[in-house]
Structure formats: structure tokens, C-alpha cells
Amino acid sequence: MIGSLASATDTEVAAAAALAGAEVVRARYGRLHSRIDKGSGDFATDADLAAEPAILDVIRAARPGDAVHGEEGGRQGAADAEREWLVDPLCGTLNYATGSQLVAVNVALRNGPAAVADPFSGEVFLTDGETARVRSGVPGDERPLAPTAETRLVDVNLDPPFPSAPGFRAVDLLAHPGFVENFRPRVVSTTLALAWVAAGRRAAYVTDGGDLSGSVHFAAGIALCRAAGCVVTGVDGGPVGSGGRGLVAAADAGTHELLLSMTGGRGRTG
């Protein structure tokens, strides 16, 4: 399988790499996991550390000249490499360590194709940068992603840091009268929720933070949402990128504008 990827598209490489990581995560589920402290309450498990090499093996076999940046191993490859892959081997580590299956494996070529794999549903969400689709674990079952706000469910990331406080605090959004009137909160605590926005299973996703466009956690989900036609900006309505503030990814313009009215944002850049 790995050898055949040399002639595959970047999208297929991303999908195969994400699924390779997902296989490791699924196989190790339910064990008593060792924890590697990363400071400030963050940690990795042995599953994070085992999944990342499995992902990198696929990328290196298919694209040996590219650099990779993994959450656990940092940047590797030639310093002058023109292309870089962003890898989050297990997004939702705390969920996983406590027995929850709400996790994702994220792989993205910077400013290019991306994939998000759900280790437990068997789904992989993928984009070539122009279109977005989902494959189930059933051969031949592939569907385009179709965002919709019908569920009115909004995932809000409550994890620190909170760089926009006191102007914007995610926890305050949950008590905002307009939010309570129009939406119902969810706290999945993994960027799998971004794939769900693209797939129509969530109306929106909101998180604070800085520039998330090059984050190993967020790059793949942002790429999916953009390709699916979601409205994606910072919490201030500005672009997601250098100097950006957090993320609002919404299924449609109306949902996006309503959320911006609560986060203190103005306007939208798409």
C-alpha cells in the first residue's frame, strides 16, 4: 500500500497517512496509557507517540522530499523543503486517555490537501483544496460534504489559553442570551468537530487562540471547512492567519454573523 502511494495525489497521501495513524489509535484504545507531561496540564500518551511515526512513514514513503511537522516530534526534514505536512496524531488526547472515543487524527499539507480520520467510526474526511468529501469504512461509499446549520449545535472549545480575554471568553458565550436562544452548546474537545461542521453535523465551531492556520491541530479541519463552503474567520471577523484571533467556522453566513455578534466580531472575510 505504502509503495503504491508514490504516484498517488496529495489528497490520497493525506488520507492514507491519517488512516494509518487512526489504526494505531484504535488498536491501543482501552489500555492503561502512560502519560508524558508537556506542562500546563497538557500531556501525550503512548498512543500519540506510536501513531505519529505510523503517519510519518506513509508521508515519507510517498513524498520523501517533503518536510513534516508533527505535534510530538516537531519539524523534521530538509530545512529548505518547499512543502511541509502538519500532523496531529491524536487530537483529543484527554478524551482518549479517559476512555472517550471522541478523537481525531489530522494530516494536512500546508496550504494544500488535508484529511481528518475518525478512528472509531472508520470515516475519513478529505479535501483536495477545492472539494470536500467523506469516506466511510465501506468500500466505494464516498459522499460530498454538505454543511448545514439545521442541527443548531455549536461546539465551543473551552481549553486554555484565552488570549482574547476579557474581550472574548468562550465560557461567556455559553451564557449569552442570544446563544441560548439560537443554539445548543457542545464541548467535544477535539477538532473532529470541525469536520462535523463541514459534514452538516454541527452548525459551527468556535475557539479562541492566535494564528491557527498553520496549527497541527486546526489546519486540516480549516481546510475541510473552507473546501466544503463554510464561512471561516477569526472570532473578531478577521482572516484566519498571521495576526488572527481564534476561529469561527460556521455552516452558513447567517450562523456566522449571529455568532460574531456575540463574540464581538464585525464583518466577515470568508
Backbone torsions as a table, in degrees:
resi	resn	phi	psi	omega
1	MET	NA	-48.7	-177.7
2	ILE	-62.5	-43.3	-178.6
3	GLY	-60.2	-35.2	-177.6
4	SER	-72.9	-11.8	-176.7
5	LEU	-78.3	-10.7	-179.2
6	ALA	-59.2	-31.1	-179.9
7	SER	-100.8	4.9	-178.1
8	ALA	-80.6	162.4	175.7
9	THR	-72.4	163.0	176.7
10	ASP	-61.2	-32.8	178.7
11	THR	-62.9	-44.3	180.0
12	GLU	-68.7	-34.4	175.9
13	VAL	-63.2	-45.4	178.9
14	ALA	-59.8	-44.5	-178.8
15	ALA	-65.2	-44.5	-179.4
16	ALA	-64.8	-39.5	179.2
17	ALA	-65.5	-44.7	179.6
18	ALA	-62.8	-40.8	179.4
19	LEU	-68.3	-32.5	176.6
20	ALA	-64.6	-42.0	175.9
21	GLY	-66.0	-39.5	-179.2
22	ALA	-63.0	-35.6	179.1
23	GLU	-62.9	-40.8	178.1
24	VAL	-66.1	-45.3	-179.5
25	VAL	-60.4	-43.9	-179.7
26	ARG	-66.0	-41.8	-177.2
27	ALA	-65.5	-29.8	-176.9
28	ARG	-95.0	-0.4	-177.4
29	TYR	-63.5	141.6	175.3
30	GLY	90.5	-5.5	178.2
31	ARG	-83.1	168.6	169.9
32	LEU	-83.5	110.3	-171.0
33	HIS	-94.5	138.9	170.6
34	SER	-72.5	149.7	-178.9
35	ARG	-120.1	136.2	177.5
36	ILE	-111.1	111.4	-175.0
37	ASP	-67.5	132.1	179.0
38	LYS	-114.7	3.9	178.1
39	GLY	89.4	155.1	177.9
40	SER	56.5	33.0	176.7
41	GLY	84.1	-3.2	-179.2
42	ASP	-91.3	151.5	178.3
43	PHE	-156.7	162.3	171.2
44	ALA	-114.9	158.4	174.6
45	THR	-111.6	171.8	175.6
46	ASP	-60.8	-25.9	178.2
47	ALA	-70.1	-41.0	174.6
48	ASP	-55.9	-48.4	-174.9
49	LEU	-68.4	-28.6	179.3
50	ALA	-83.7	-33.3	-177.5
51	ALA	-72.2	-35.9	-176.1
52	GLU	-61.2	-48.3	178.2
53	PRO	-59.9	-34.1	178.7
54	ALA	-63.4	-38.6	177.8
55	ILE	-68.2	-47.0	-177.1
56	LEU	-64.8	-32.7	177.7
57	ASP	-59.3	-41.2	179.8
58	VAL	-66.6	-46.9	-178.1
59	ILE	-64.0	-44.3	-177.8
60	ARG	-66.0	-36.7	179.0
61	ALA	-67.5	-37.0	-176.6
62	ALA	-87.6	-33.2	-175.5
63	ARG	-135.8	69.0	-172.9
64	PRO	-63.1	-20.5	-179.4
65	GLY	-88.1	-6.2	-177.1
66	ASP	-86.0	152.3	171.3
67	ALA	-86.6	158.1	175.9
68	VAL	-130.9	147.4	175.5
69	HIS	-129.7	105.2	179.5
70	GLY	-100.0	149.8	180.0
71	GLU	-58.4	-38.9	-174.8
72	GLU	-89.5	-37.6	-174.2
73	GLY	-98.6	-6.2	-178.3
74	GLY	72.7	-162.1	-177.1
75	ARG	-83.3	135.4	178.5
76	GLN	-137.7	150.8	-179.7
77	GLY	113.8	-179.7	-176.8
78	ALA	-61.8	135.2	-178.6
79	ALA	-62.5	-28.5	-177.8
80	ASP	-99.6	14.4	178.9
81	ALA	-59.9	135.6	-177.0
82	GLU	-80.5	-19.7	-176.8
83	ARG	-123.9	144.0	-178.0
84	GLU	-138.3	132.0	176.6
85	TRP	-97.6	136.3	179.6
86	LEU	-106.2	125.3	-170.5
87	VAL	-128.6	123.4	170.0
88	ASP	-116.2	102.5	-171.2
89	PRO	-71.0	-20.4	-179.5
90	LEU	-158.4	95.9	179.5
91	CYS	-93.0	114.2	-173.2
92	GLY	111.3	38.7	-175.4
93	THR	-59.3	-42.3	179.4
94	LEU	-64.0	-42.1	175.1
95	ASN	-54.2	-51.0	-176.2
96	TYR	-61.1	-44.5	-176.8
97	ALA	-65.8	-23.1	-179.7
98	THR	-101.2	9.6	174.1
99	GLY	94.8	5.9	177.1
100	SER	-85.9	145.8	179.5
101	GLN	-96.7	11.3	178.9
102	LEU	-84.7	83.2	-178.3
103	VAL	-143.6	166.8	178.5
104	ALA	-145.2	160.6	171.0
105	VAL	-119.7	120.7	-172.7
106	ASN	-112.6	130.0	177.2
107	VAL	-136.7	126.8	-179.8
108	ALA	-143.1	136.3	166.8
109	LEU	-80.9	125.5	-175.9
110	ARG	-52.4	124.6	-178.8
111	ASN	60.6	29.0	-178.5
112	GLY	-146.3	-155.0	-179.6
113	PRO	-58.4	158.8	-176.3
114	ALA	-155.9	162.8	176.3
115	ALA	-148.1	145.6	174.1
116	VAL	-127.5	120.8	-179.2
117	ALA	-106.9	137.3	172.5
118	ASP	-99.3	109.0	-174.5
119	PRO	-61.5	-23.8	-171.5
120	PHE	-103.2	-28.9	174.2
121	SER	-85.1	-19.6	-176.2
122	GLY	83.3	1.0	-179.4
123	GLU	-80.7	148.9	169.2
124	VAL	-131.8	125.2	178.6
125	PHE	-96.5	129.7	-174.1
126	LEU	-142.2	153.4	178.4
127	THR	-142.9	144.8	173.3
128	ASP	-95.8	6.3	-178.0
129	GLY	99.2	-15.8	179.8
130	GLU	-117.1	-40.5	179.4
131	THR	-124.7	161.8	-179.7
132	ALA	-136.7	141.0	-177.0
133	ARG	-151.1	170.7	179.1
134	VAL	-131.6	138.2	174.5
135	ARG	-112.7	134.6	174.2
136	SER	-87.5	-178.5	176.9
137	GLY	-76.0	-2.4	-179.5
138	VAL	-91.4	124.8	-179.1
139	PRO	-54.8	132.0	177.9
140	GLY	86.1	-8.1	-179.1
141	ASP	-89.5	98.6	179.5
142	GLU	-137.2	132.3	-176.0
143	ARG	-133.9	147.6	174.5
144	PRO	-69.0	147.5	176.3
145	LEU	-79.3	136.7	-176.4
146	ALA	-133.1	93.2	-178.9
147	PRO	-65.9	142.7	174.9
148	THR	-152.3	148.9	-179.8
149	ALA	-96.6	12.6	-173.1
150	GLU	-60.2	-32.3	-178.2
151	THR	-68.6	-27.2	-175.3
152	ARG	61.5	15.1	177.3
153	LEU	-88.4	129.5	-179.8
154	VAL	-123.2	122.1	175.7
155	ASP	-85.4	130.2	-179.2
156	VAL	-121.8	123.2	178.4
157	ASN	-82.4	118.2	-177.4
158	LEU	-102.0	5.3	-178.8
159	ASP	-76.1	145.8	174.1
160	PRO	-68.9	164.4	7.2
161	PRO	-82.9	171.4	-178.9
162	PHE	-125.0	67.9	-173.8
163	PRO	-66.8	-19.3	-177.2
164	SER	-91.8	-4.1	178.8
165	ALA	-69.2	148.8	1.6
166	PRO	-85.9	-3.1	-178.2
167	GLY	-60.3	-41.1	175.8
168	PHE	-137.3	127.4	173.5
169	ARG	-133.1	125.9	-175.1
170	ALA	-57.2	-37.9	-178.5
171	VAL	-63.1	-32.5	178.2
172	ASP	-69.0	-30.9	179.7
173	LEU	-59.6	-35.8	-177.8
174	LEU	-65.9	-24.3	-180.0
175	ALA	-100.3	0.3	-179.2
176	HIS	-65.8	131.2	-178.1
177	PRO	-55.0	-39.3	179.7
178	GLY	-67.0	-34.1	177.8
179	PHE	-68.5	-47.3	-179.3
180	VAL	-59.8	-35.0	-178.2
181	GLU	-73.5	-33.1	-170.4
182	ASN	-109.4	-22.5	-172.4
183	PHE	-135.1	169.4	171.3
184	ARG	-125.6	127.5	-174.6
185	PRO	-77.4	150.3	169.8
186	ARG	-136.7	147.9	178.0
187	VAL	-129.5	86.5	-177.3
188	VAL	-79.2	-29.6	177.8
189	SER	63.1	38.1	170.7
190	THR	-160.2	149.4	-179.4
191	THR	-76.7	7.1	165.6
192	LEU	-54.3	-29.9	179.5
193	ALA	-61.2	-30.4	176.1
194	LEU	-65.1	-41.5	175.7
195	ALA	-61.9	-35.7	178.9
196	TRP	-68.4	-31.6	174.2
197	VAL	-63.5	-46.6	179.4
198	ALA	-62.0	-31.0	-177.1
199	ALA	-89.1	-3.6	179.9
200	GLY	86.4	11.0	-179.7
201	ARG	-92.1	-13.5	173.6
202	ARG	-134.0	148.2	177.0
203	ALA	-79.5	-30.4	-177.4
204	ALA	-168.0	167.6	175.1
205	TYR	-136.2	136.4	-177.6
206	VAL	-132.6	131.5	173.6
207	THR	-147.9	149.7	171.7
208	ASP	-84.6	175.9	178.1
209	GLY	140.6	-176.7	178.6
210	GLY	-96.8	-132.4	177.0
211	ASP	-75.9	109.7	-177.0
212	LEU	-100.5	-2.0	-174.1
213	SER	-65.5	-29.8	179.0
214	GLY	-106.7	17.6	-178.5
215	SER	-80.6	136.7	176.1
216	VAL	-62.3	-26.3	179.7
217	HIS	-75.4	-39.3	-166.5
218	PHE	-109.3	-20.6	-171.4
219	ALA	-57.4	-44.5	-177.3
220	ALA	-66.3	-44.1	180.0
221	GLY	-65.6	-39.6	177.5
222	ILE	-62.7	-43.5	179.2
223	ALA	-60.9	-42.1	178.2
224	LEU	-61.1	-48.1	-177.2
225	CYS	-62.8	-42.9	179.9
226	ARG	-63.3	-45.3	-178.0
227	ALA	-67.3	-29.8	179.3
228	ALA	-77.7	-12.7	179.3
229	GLY	99.5	13.7	176.8
230	CYS	-72.1	165.1	174.8
231	VAL	-97.7	121.6	-172.0
232	VAL	-127.6	117.8	176.0
233	THR	-144.9	-179.1	169.2
234	GLY	-77.0	174.3	179.7
235	VAL	-68.8	-15.1	177.7
236	ASP	-96.4	4.2	-179.2
237	GLY	87.1	-6.6	178.9
238	GLY	-80.9	173.2	-178.6
239	PRO	-68.5	151.4	174.1
240	VAL	-83.1	116.3	-176.7
241	GLY	163.4	-157.2	-178.2
242	SER	-55.8	125.3	-177.9
243	GLY	80.6	4.1	-177.7
244	GLY	-73.9	163.9	-179.6
245	ARG	-127.9	100.9	173.2
246	GLY	64.9	-154.5	-171.3
247	LEU	-156.3	132.2	165.2
248	VAL	-125.1	112.8	176.6
249	ALA	-114.3	114.4	-174.2
250	ALA	-122.0	150.2	-177.5
251	ALA	-66.5	-29.2	-179.3
252	ASP	-150.2	170.7	-175.6
253	ALA	-64.5	-38.8	-178.8
254	GLY	-63.5	-44.8	177.6
255	THR	-63.4	-41.4	-179.7
256	HIS	-62.2	-48.0	-178.0
257	GLU	-64.4	-37.9	178.9
258	LEU	-65.4	-42.5	178.7
259	LEU	-67.0	-39.0	177.7
260	LEU	-62.1	-32.9	178.5
261	SER	-65.0	-21.2	179.7
262	MET	-96.5	-24.7	-179.4
263	THR	-90.2	-6.3	-178.0
264	GLY	89.6	7.7	179.0
265	GLY	-81.9	162.4	178.3
266	ARG	-137.2	136.5	175.2
267	GLY	70.8	-179.7	177.8
268	ARG	-153.1	148.8	-179.2
269	THR	-117.8	-4.9	176.4
270	GLY	78.0	NA	NA
